Amino acid sequence: MSDELTVPELQRRLAEFAAARNWQPFHTPKNLASALTVEAGELLEVFQWLTPEQAGAVMADPDTAHRVRDEVADVLAYLLQLCTVLEVDPLRALAEKIERNESRFPAP
């Protein structure tokens, strides 16, 4: 694994992984958005019944930390695949959203 990870490189690797398994027919925007929400729900499940203090310390437990990293990876993977299918540049989309929010919600 390279230390120089980029969004386009990760998107390429995800596309190659799916293509090698002939999964592209299933990677429709609806299916990817659905999978994204399922994985986000699995991430939420880690925190579901924790106090704020316990939630802030989840990475201290190796088993829980591993689960959190895996669910974050799943969420990001589906989000990047959705962006690929819809031809959305996720970094540009985020930068534009931040700019809109800065205008909508100016600092006091």
N, CA, C and O atoms as CSV, one atom per row, in Angstrom:
chain,resi,resn,atom,element,x,y,z
A,1,MET,N,N,0.845,-1.168,0.000
A,1,MET,CA,C,0.000,0.000,0.000
A,1,MET,C,C,0.895,1.238,0.000
A,1,MET,O,O,1.858,1.322,0.762
A,2,SER,N,N,0.571,2.168,-0.843
A,2,SER,CA,C,1.339,3.394,-0.982
A,2,SER,C,C,0.984,4.387,0.125
A,2,SER,O,O,-0.161,4.451,0.573
A,3,ASP,N,N,1.987,5.160,0.560
A,3,ASP,CA,C,1.728,6.229,1.523
A,3,ASP,C,C,1.064,7.419,0.851
A,3,ASP,O,O,0.460,8.253,1.526
A,4,GLU,N,N,1.166,7.507,-0.463
A,4,GLU,CA,C,0.617,8.623,-1.229
A,4,GLU,C,C,-0.741,8.240,-1.828
A,4,GLU,O,O,-0.868,8.091,-3.043
A,5,LEU,N,N,-1.733,8.085,-0.984
A,5,LEU,CA,C,-3.068,7.724,-1.448
A,5,LEU,C,C,-3.765,8.964,-1.999
A,5,LEU,O,O,-3.662,10.055,-1.438
A,6,THR,N,N,-4.475,8.773,-3.106
A,6,THR,CA,C,-5.271,9.855,-3.667
A,6,THR,C,C,-6.677,9.340,-3.908
A,6,THR,O,O,-6.899,8.136,-4.039
A,7,VAL,N,N,-7.615,10.260,-3.963
A,7,VAL,CA,C,-8.997,9.869,-4.240
A,7,VAL,C,C,-9.097,9.176,-5.595
A,7,VAL,O,O,-9.705,8.109,-5.674
A,8,PRO,N,N,-8.526,9.735,-6.670
A,8,PRO,CA,C,-8.630,9.035,-7.962
A,8,PRO,C,C,-8.008,7.635,-7.948
A,8,PRO,O,O,-8.524,6.724,-8.597
A,9,GLU,N,N,-6.914,7.461,-7.220
A,9,GLU,CA,C,-6.290,6.138,-7.134
A,9,GLU,C,C,-7.208,5.157,-6.412
A,9,GLU,O,O,-7.359,4.014,-6.845
A,10,LEU,N,N,-7.816,5.593,-5.321
A,10,LEU,CA,C,-8.749,4.719,-4.606
A,10,LEU,C,C,-9.964,4.393,-5.474
A,10,LEU,O,O,-10.438,3.257,-5.477
A,11,GLN,N,N,-10.466,5.383,-6.208
A,11,GLN,CA,C,-11.602,5.140,-7.108
A,11,GLN,C,C,-11.218,4.136,-8.195
A,11,GLN,O,O,-12.012,3.261,-8.541
A,12,ARG,N,N,-10.013,4.258,-8.728
A,12,ARG,CA,C,-9.542,3.311,-9.748
A,12,ARG,C,C,-9.473,1.907,-9.173
A,12,ARG,O,O,-9.928,0.957,-9.809
A,13,ARG,N,N,-8.915,1.763,-7.984
A,13,ARG,CA,C,-8.800,0.446,-7.363
A,13,ARG,C,C,-10.167,-0.162,-7.081
A,13,ARG,O,O,-10.371,-1.358,-7.289
A,14,LEU,N,N,-11.101,0.653,-6.611
A,14,LEU,CA,C,-12.456,0.153,-6.368
A,14,LEU,C,C,-13.122,-0.280,-7.665
A,14,LEU,O,O,-13.799,-1.307,-7.700
A,15,ALA,N,N,-12.939,0.491,-8.733
A,15,ALA,CA,C,-13.533,0.143,-10.028
A,15,ALA,C,C,-12.928,-1.155,-10.562
A,15,ALA,O,O,-13.647,-2.000,-11.095
A,16,GLU,N,N,-11.631,-1.314,-10.424
A,16,GLU,CA,C,-10.980,-2.548,-10.880
A,16,GLU,C,C,-11.457,-3.748,-10.072
A,16,GLU,O,O,-11.684,-4.824,-10.626
A,17,PHE,N,N,-11.607,-3.564,-8.769
A,17,PHE,CA,C,-12.093,-4.636,-7.907
A,17,PHE,C,C,-13.488,-5.088,-8.349
A,17,PHE,O,O,-13.752,-6.283,-8.477
A,18,ALA,N,N,-14.373,-4.116,-8.579
A,18,ALA,CA,C,-15.739,-4.441,-9.009
A,18,ALA,C,C,-15.742,-5.075,-10.397
A,18,ALA,O,O,-16.471,-6.037,-10.641
A,19,ALA,N,N,-14.932,-4.542,-11.302
A,19,ALA,CA,C,-14.892,-5.075,-12.670
A,19,ALA,C,C,-14.392,-6.516,-12.690
A,19,ALA,O,O,-14.901,-7.336,-13.455
A,20,ALA,N,N,-13.415,-6.829,-11.867
A,20,ALA,CA,C,-12.869,-8.192,-11.825
A,20,ALA,C,C,-13.910,-9.203,-11.353
A,20,ALA,O,O,-13.777,-10.400,-11.609
A,21,ARG,N,N,-14.925,-8.733,-10.678
A,21,ARG,CA,C,-15.976,-9.605,-10.162
A,21,ARG,C,C,-17.302,-9.441,-10.913
A,21,ARG,O,O,-18.322,-10.018,-10.537
A,22,ASN,N,N,-17.261,-8.648,-11.976
A,22,ASN,CA,C,-18.448,-8.364,-12.788
A,22,ASN,C,C,-19.589,-7.783,-11.956
A,22,ASN,O,O,-20.747,-8.160,-12.130
A,23,TRP,N,N,-19.255,-6.867,-11.054
A,23,TRP,CA,C,-20.252,-6.254,-10.189
A,23,TRP,C,C,-20.817,-4.956,-10.756
A,23,TRP,O,O,-21.759,-4.403,-10.188
A,24,GLN,N,N,-20.267,-4.455,-11.857
A,24,GLN,CA,C,-20.722,-3.163,-12.382
A,24,GLN,C,C,-22.231,-3.091,-12.614
A,24,GLN,O,O,-22.821,-2.044,-12.348
A,25,PRO,N,N,-22.892,-4.158,-13.102
A,25,PRO,CA,C,-24.339,-4.039,-13.313
A,25,PRO,C,C,-25.115,-3.719,-12.027
A,25,PRO,O,O,-26.217,-3.172,-12.078
A,26,PHE,N,N,-24.532,-4.063,-10.888
A,26,PHE,CA,C,-25.199,-3.828,-9.612
A,26,PHE,C,C,-24.838,-2.472,-9.010
A,26,PHE,O,O,-25.465,-2.029,-8.047
A,27,HIS,N,N,-23.835,-1.821,-9.574
A,27,HIS,CA,C,-23.373,-0.546,-9.030
A,27,HIS,C,C,-24.115,0.624,-9.667
A,27,HIS,O,O,-23.523,1.506,-10.289
A,28,THR,N,N,-25.421,0.595,-9.488
A,28,THR,CA,C,-26.263,1.695,-9.945
A,28,THR,C,C,-26.264,2.769,-8.862
A,28,THR,O,O,-25.970,2.477,-7.702
A,29,PRO,N,N,-26.592,4.004,-9.226
A,29,PRO,CA,C,-26.646,5.044,-8.184
A,29,PRO,C,C,-27.548,4.664,-7.005
A,29,PRO,O,O,-27.178,4.875,-5.850
A,30,LYS,N,N,-28.714,4.112,-7.286
A,30,LYS,CA,C,-29.627,3.726,-6.201
A,30,LYS,C,C,-29.011,2.663,-5.307
A,30,LYS,O,O,-29.064,2.779,-4.083
A,31,ASN,N,N,-28.429,1.633,-5.901
A,31,ASN,CA,C,-27.838,0.560,-5.107
A,31,ASN,C,C,-26.658,1.050,-4.286
A,31,ASN,O,O,-26.504,0.665,-3.126
A,32,LEU,N,N,-25.827,1.894,-4.876
A,32,LEU,CA,C,-24.669,2.406,-4.146
A,32,LEU,C,C,-25.102,3.336,-3.015
A,32,LEU,O,O,-24.531,3.290,-1.925
A,33,ALA,N,N,-26.101,4.177,-3.264
A,33,ALA,CA,C,-26.609,5.055,-2.205
A,33,ALA,C,C,-27.230,4.224,-1.084
A,33,ALA,O,O,-27.071,4.547,0.093
A,34,SER,N,N,-27.933,3.162,-1.447
A,34,SER,CA,C,-28.519,2.277,-0.432
A,34,SER,C,C,-27.427,1.613,0.394
A,34,SER,O,O,-27.508,1.580,1.622
A,35,ALA,N,N,-26.412,1.087,-0.272
A,35,ALA,CA,C,-25.312,0.431,0.437
A,35,ALA,C,C,-24.580,1.419,1.342
A,35,ALA,O,O,-24.162,1.069,2.446
A,36,LEU,N,N,-24.432,2.648,0.868
A,36,LEU,CA,C,-23.789,3.693,1.666
A,36,LEU,C,C,-24.550,3.926,2.972
A,36,LEU,O,O,-23.941,4.046,4.035
A,37,THR,N,N,-25.872,3.991,2.892
A,37,THR,CA,C,-26.653,4.225,4.106
A,37,THR,C,C,-26.613,3.019,5.039
A,37,THR,O,O,-26.608,3.181,6.260
A,38,VAL,N,N,-26.586,1.836,4.487
A,38,VAL,CA,C,-26.470,0.635,5.321
A,38,VAL,C,C,-25.154,0.669,6.096
A,38,VAL,O,O,-25.123,0.418,7.301
A,39,GLU,N,N,-24.072,0.981,5.389
A,39,GLU,CA,C,-22.765,1.018,6.046
A,39,GLU,C,C,-22.687,2.150,7.063
A,39,GLU,O,O,-22.074,1.978,8.117
A,40,ALA,N,N,-23.292,3.307,6.776
A,40,ALA,CA,C,-23.326,4.397,7.747
A,40,ALA,C,C,-24.097,3.958,8.991
A,40,ALA,O,O,-23.736,4.322,10.110
A,41,GLY,N,N,-25.148,3.184,8.795
A,41,GLY,CA,C,-25.900,2.644,9.926
A,41,GLY,C,C,-25.061,1.685,10.754
A,41,GLY,O,O,-25.168,1.664,11.980
A,42,GLU,N,N,-24.229,0.896,10.095
A,42,GLU,CA,C,-23.350,-0.018,10.826
A,42,GLU,C,C,-22.304,0.753,11.622
A,42,GLU,O,O,-21.917,0.329,12.711
A,43,LEU,N,N,-21.846,1.878,11.087
A,43,LEU,CA,C,-20.935,2.739,11.842
A,43,LEU,C,C,-21.655,3.320,13.061
A,43,LEU,O,O,-21.107,3.337,14.163
A,44,LEU,N,N,-22.863,3.784,12.858
A,44,LEU,CA,C,-23.647,4.328,13.962
A,44,LEU,C,C,-23.886,3.287,15.042
A,44,LEU,O,O,-23.899,3.611,16.230
A,45,GLU,N,N,-24.074,2.045,14.636
A,45,GLU,CA,C,-24.334,0.970,15.587
A,45,GLU,C,C,-23.217,0.843,16.623
A,45,GLU,O,O,-23.478,0.485,17.771
A,46,VAL,N,N,-21.983,1.132,16.227
A,46,VAL,CA,C,-20.862,1.068,17.162
A,46,VAL,C,C,-21.091,2.023,18.338
A,46,VAL,O,O,-20.717,1.718,19.471
A,47,PHE,N,N,-21.704,3.171,18.066
A,47,PHE,CA,C,-21.873,4.224,19.065
A,47,PHE,C,C,-23.251,4.250,19.717
A,47,PHE,O,O,-23.491,5.045,20.626
A,48,GLN,N,N,-24.152,3.391,19.265
A,48,GLN,CA,C,-25.569,3.497,19.593
A,48,GLN,C,C,-25.883,3.702,21.069
A,48,GLN,O,O,-26.661,4.597,21.399
A,49,TRP,N,N,-25.328,2.932,21.941
A,49,TRP,CA,C,-25.715,3.014,23.350
A,49,TRP,C,C,-24.594,3.561,24.231
A,49,TRP,O,O,-24.629,3.393,25.450
A,50,LEU,N,N,-23.610,4.207,23.632
A,50,LEU,CA,C,-22.489,4.729,24.405
A,50,LEU,C,C,-22.772,6.125,24.923
A,50,LEU,O,O,-23.491,6.902,24.295
A,51,THR,N,N,-22.205,6.433,26.065
A,51,THR,CA,C,-22.250,7.804,26.567
A,51,THR,C,C,-21.286,8.639,25.718
A,51,THR,O,O,-20.451,8.077,25.009
A,52,PRO,N,N,-21.389,9.960,25.778
A,52,PRO,CA,C,-20.428,10.784,25.043
A,52,PRO,C,C,-18.969,10.465,25.419
A,52,PRO,O,O,-18.086,10.482,24.561
A,53,GLU,N,N,-18.731,10.183,26.674
A,53,GLU,CA,C,-17.374,9.864,27.119
A,53,GLU,C,C,-16.899,8.533,26.517
A,53,GLU,O,O,-15.767,8.422,26.046
A,54,GLN,N,N,-17.781,7.533,26.543
A,54,GLN,CA,C,-17.425,6.232,25.964
A,54,GLN,C,C,-17.200,6.358,24.460
A,54,GLN,O,O,-16.269,5.764,23.915
A,55,ALA,N,N,-18.053,7.130,23.791
A,55,ALA,CA,C,-17.917,7.312,22.342
A,55,ALA,C,C,-16.588,7.977,22.001
A,55,ALA,O,O,-15.960,7.647,20.995
A,56,GLY,N,N,-16.167,8.912,22.841
A,56,GLY,CA,C,-14.905,9.592,22.599
A,56,GLY,C,C,-13.689,8.704,22.791
A,56,GLY,O,O,-12.591,9.044,22.350
A,57,ALA,N,N,-13.878,7.576,23.443
A,57,ALA,CA,C,-12.769,6.671,23.740
A,57,ALA,C,C,-12.809,5.370,22.939
A,57,ALA,O,O,-12.062,4.444,23.255
A,58,VAL,N,N,-13.650,5.270,21.922
A,58,VAL,CA,C,-13.801,3.986,21.208
A,58,VAL,C,C,-12.499,3.506,20.568
A,58,VAL,O,O,-12.288,2.302,20.420
A,59,MET,N,N,-11.636,4.432,20.194
A,59,MET,CA,C,-10.417,4.016,19.512
A,59,MET,C,C,-9.385,3.436,20.483
A,59,MET,O,O,-8.361,2.907,20.052
A,60,ALA,N,N,-9.645,3.532,21.779
A,60,ALA,CA,C,-8.728,2.965,22.768
A,60,ALA,C,C,-8.844,1.442,22.848
A,60,ALA,O,O,-7.898,0.763,23.249
A,61,ASP,N,N,-9.995,0.916,22.470
A,61,ASP,CA,C,-10.202,-0.532,22.476
A,61,ASP,C,C,-9.848,-1.075,21.090
A,61,ASP,O,O,-10.489,-0.693,20.111
A,62,PRO,N,N,-8.850,-1.952,20.979
A,62,PRO,CA,C,-8.412,-2.423,19.657
A,62,PRO,C,C,-9.517,-3.061,18.818
A,62,PRO,O,O,-9.577,-2.836,17.609
A,63,ASP,N,N,-10.382,-3.846,19.434
A,63,ASP,CA,C,-11.449,-4.499,18.671
A,63,ASP,C,C,-12.455,-3.478,18.140
A,63,ASP,O,O,-12.863,-3.544,16.981
A,64,THR,N,N,-12.846,-2.543,18.991
A,64,THR,CA,C,-13.792,-1.513,18.567
A,64,THR,C,C,-13.147,-0.591,17.544
A,64,THR,O,O,-13.787,-0.198,16.568
A,65,ALA,N,N,-11.892,-0.248,17.759
A,65,ALA,CA,C,-11.177,0.615,16.813
A,65,ALA,C,C,-11.117,-0.034,15.429
A,65,ALA,O,O,-11.289,0.637,14.412
A,66,HIS,N,N,-10.874,-1.331,15.404
A,66,HIS,CA,C,-10.835,-2.062,14.129
A,66,HIS,C,C,-12.195,-2.002,13.441
A,66,HIS,O,O,-12.283,-1.791,12.231
A,67,ARG,N,N,-13.235,-2.187,14.214
A,67,ARG,CA,C,-14.597,-2.139,13.651
A,67,ARG,C,C,-14.917,-0.745,13.116
A,67,ARG,O,O,-15.487,-0.612,12.034
A,68,VAL,N,N,-14.552,0.291,13.870
A,68,VAL,CA,C,-14.787,1.663,13.411
A,68,VAL,C,C,-14.045,1.914,12.102
A,68,VAL,O,O,-14.625,2.449,11.156
A,69,ARG,N,N,-12.781,1.538,12.038
A,69,ARG,CA,C,-12.004,1.740,10.798
A,69,ARG,C,C,-12.629,0.993,9.629
A,69,ARG,O,O,-12.710,1.530,8.524
A,70,ASP,N,N,-13.074,-0.241,9.858
A,70,ASP,CA,C,-13.707,-1.017,8.787
A,70,ASP,C,C,-14.993,-0.347,8.300
A,70,ASP,O,O,-15.231,-0.270,7.095
A,71,GLU,N,N,-15.815,0.133,9.220
A,71,GLU,CA,C,-17.079,0.772,8.810
A,71,GLU,C,C,-16.820,2.105,8.117
A,71,GLU,O,O,-17.504,2.438,7.149
A,72,VAL,N,N,-15.848,2.869,8.595
A,72,VAL,CA,C,-15.477,4.110,7.912
A,72,VAL,C,C,-15.005,3.789,6.491
A,72,VAL,O,O,-15.359,4.490,5.543
A,73,ALA,N,N,-14.215,2.739,6.351
A,73,ALA,CA,C,-13.737,2.332,5.027
A,73,ALA,C,C,-14.899,1.936,4.121
A,73,ALA,O,O,-14.917,2.297,2.944
A,74,ASP,N,N,-15.860,1.204,4.656
A,74,ASP,CA,C,-17.023,0.801,3.857
A,74,ASP,C,C,-17.828,2.008,3.401
A,74,ASP,O,O,-18.246,2.081,2.245
A,75,VAL,N,N,-18.045,2.960,4.315
A,75,VAL,CA,C,-18.793,4.176,3.963
A,75,VAL,C,C,-18.049,4.928,2.860
A,75,VAL,O,O,-18.650,5.333,1.865
A,76,LEU,N,N,-16.755,5.109,3.038
A,76,LEU,CA,C,-15.971,5.850,2.046
A,76,LEU,C,C,-15.932,5.111,0.709
A,76,LEU,O,O,-16.016,5.738,-0.347
A,77,ALA,N,N,-15.809,3.805,0.747
A,77,ALA,CA,C,-15.768,3.024,-0.497
A,77,ALA,C,C,-17.049,3.207,-1.300
A,77,ALA,O,O,-17.001,3.466,-2.502
A,78,TYR,N,N,-18.187,3.074,-0.640
A,78,TYR,CA,C,-19.448,3.252,-1.372
A,78,TYR,C,C,-19.641,4.684,-1.832
A,78,TYR,O,O,-20.176,4.913,-2.917
A,79,LEU,N,N,-19.218,5.653,-1.031
A,79,LEU,CA,C,-19.329,7.048,-1.442
A,79,LEU,C,C,-18.456,7.315,-2.673
A,79,LEU,O,O,-18.900,7.974,-3.614
A,80,LEU,N,N,-17.232,6.812,-2.672
A,80,LEU,CA,C,-16.353,7.013,-3.829
A,80,LEU,C,C,-16.880,6.302,-5.068
A,80,LEU,O,O,-16.771,6.825,-6.177
A,81,GLN,N,N,-17.449,5.119,-4.888
A,81,GLN,CA,C,-18.020,4.411,-6.030
A,81,GLN,C,C,-19.229,5.159,-6.589
A,81,GLN,O,O,-19.407,5.232,-7.805
A,82,LEU,N,N,-20.052,5.711,-5.711
A,82,LEU,CA,C,-21.188,6.505,-6.154
A,82,LEU,C,C,-20.705,7.737,-6.923
A,82,LEU,O,O,-21.265,8.080,-7.965
A,83,CYS,N,N,-19.678,8.393,-6.416
A,83,CYS,CA,C,-19.117,9.554,-7.110
A,83,CYS,C,C,-18.578,9.165,-8.482
A,83,CYS,O,O,-18.732,9.923,-9.440
A,84,THR,N,N,-17.960,8.018,-8.590
A,84,THR,CA,C,-17.442,7.556,-9.881
A,84,THR,C,C,-18.581,7.364,-10.869
A,84,THR,O,O,-18.515,7.845,-12.000
A,85,VAL,N,N,-19.626,6.659,-10.443
A,85,VAL,CA,C,-20.756,6.372,-11.324
A,85,VAL,C,C,-21.455,7.655,-11.764
A,85,VAL,O,O,-21.878,7.774,-12.914
A,86,LEU,N,N,-21.575,8.619,-10.845
A,86,LEU,CA,C,-22.287,9.867,-11.154
A,86,LEU,C,C,-21.365,10.957,-11.709
A,86,LEU,O,O,-21.816,12.055,-12.037
A,87,GLU,N,N,-20.075,10.641,-11.808
A,87,GLU,CA,C,-19.062,11.592,-12.295
A,87,GLU,C,C,-19.043,12.870,-11.446
A,87,GLU,O,O,-19.033,13.986,-11.966
A,88,VAL,N,N,-19.040,12.668,-10.136
A,88,VAL,CA,C,-18.940,13.761,-9.173
A,88,VAL,C,C,-17.513,13.752,-8.619
A,88,VAL,O,O,-17.023,12.717,-8.168
A,89,ASP,N,N,-16.864,14.891,-8.654
A,89,ASP,CA,C,-15.552,15.027,-8.015
A,89,ASP,C,C,-15.824,15.297,-6.539
A,89,ASP,O,O,-16.273,16.389,-6.191
A,90,PRO,N,N,-15.562,14.325,-5.662
A,90,PRO,CA,C,-15.945,14.499,-4.265
A,90,PRO,C,C,-15.204,15.644,-3.576
A,90,PRO,O,O,-15.784,16.324,-2.730
A,91,LEU,N,N,-13.950,15.866,-3.916
A,91,LEU,CA,C,-13.212,16.956,-3.286
A,91,LEU,C,C,-13.736,18.311,-3.734
A,91,LEU,O,O,-13.864,19.227,-2.922
A,92,ARG,N,N,-14.039,18.445,-5.016
A,92,ARG,CA,C,-14.610,19.698,-5.519
A,92,ARG,C,C,-15.999,19.922,-4.903
A,92,ARG,O,O,-16.328,21.038,-4.500
A,93,ALA,N,N,-16.810,18.855,-4.831
A,93,ALA,CA,C,-18.148,18.984,-4.251
A,93,ALA,C,C,-18.058,19.458,-2.806
A,93,ALA,O,O,-18.835,20.317,-2.387
A,94,LEU,N,N,-17.122,18.910,-2.044
A,94,LEU,CA,C,-16.959,19.321,-0.657
A,94,LEU,C,C,-16.466,20.762,-0.560
A,94,LEU,O,O,-16.965,21.533,0.259
A,95,ALA,N,N,-15.496,21.128,-1.385
A,95,ALA,CA,C,-14.982,22.500,-1.354
A,95,ALA,C,C,-16.090,23.500,-1.684
A,95,ALA,O,O,-16.195,24.543,-1.038
A,96,GLU,N,N,-16.911,23.189,-2.679
A,96,GLU,CA,C,-18.017,24.077,-3.038
A,96,GLU,C,C,-19.042,24.160,-1.922
A,96,GLU,O,O,-19.594,25.231,-1.670
A,97,LYS,N,N,-19.304,23.052,-1.251
A,97,LYS,CA,C,-20.262,23.042,-0.139
A,97,LYS,C,C,-19.731,23.873,1.029
A,97,LYS,O,O,-20.487,24.614,1.657
A,98,ILE,N,N,-18.444,23.752,1.319
A,98,ILE,CA,C,-17.850,24.553,2.392
A,98,ILE,C,C,-17.987,26.040,2.069
A,98,ILE,O,O,-18.322,26.841,2.941
A,99,GLU,N,N,-17.726,26.402,0.819
A,99,GLU,CA,C,-17.860,27.809,0.420
A,99,GLU,C,C,-19.296,28.300,0.598
A,99,GLU,O,O,-19.513,29.400,1.106
A,100,ARG,N,N,-20.281,27.493,0.184
A,100,ARG,CA,C,-21.680,27.882,0.368
A,100,ARG,C,C,-22.016,28.029,1.848
A,100,ARG,O,O,-22.707,28.969,2.241
A,101,ASN,N,N,-21.526,27.099,2.669
A,101,ASN,CA,C,-21.801,27.160,4.102
A,101,ASN,C,C,-21.135,28.365,4.757
A,101,ASN,O,O,-21.689,28.955,5.684
A,102,GLU,N,N,-19.953,28.729,4.281
A,102,GLU,CA,C,-19.288,29.914,4.822
A,102,GLU,C,C,-20.107,31.167,4.536
A,102,GLU,O,O,-20.155,32.084,5.356
A,103,SER,N,N,-20.746,31.204,3.379
A,103,SER,CA,C,-21.604,32.340,3.049
A,103,SER,C,C,-22.914,32.297,3.831
A,103,SER,O,O,-23.389,33.327,4.308
A,104,ARG,N,N,-23.495,31.108,3.962
A,104,ARG,CA,C,-24.766,30.962,4.667
A,104,ARG,C,C,-24.641,31.156,6.168
A,104,ARG,O,O,-25.551,31.674,6.815
A,105,PHE,N,N,-23.514,30.740,6.715
A,105,PHE,CA,C,-23.315,30.759,8.165
A,105,PHE,C,C,-22.021,31.502,8.508
A,105,PHE,O,O,-21.039,30.877,8.911
A,106,PRO,N,N,-22.013,32.816,8.354
A,106,PRO,CA,C,-20.781,33.562,8.621
A,106,PRO,C,C,-20.392,33.457,10.105
A,106,PRO,O,O,-21.245,33.364,10.987
A,107,ALA,N,N,-19.102,33.473,10.339
A,107,ALA,CA,C,-18.600,33.435,11.713
A,107,ALA,C,C,-18.977,34.724,12.421
A,107,ALA,O,O,-18.985,35.789,11.804
A,108,PRO,N,N,-19.291,34.643,13.705
A,108,PRO,CA,C,-19.676,35.855,14.446
A,108,PRO,C,C,-18.513,36.832,14.576
A,108,PRO,O,O,-18.667,37.900,15.170
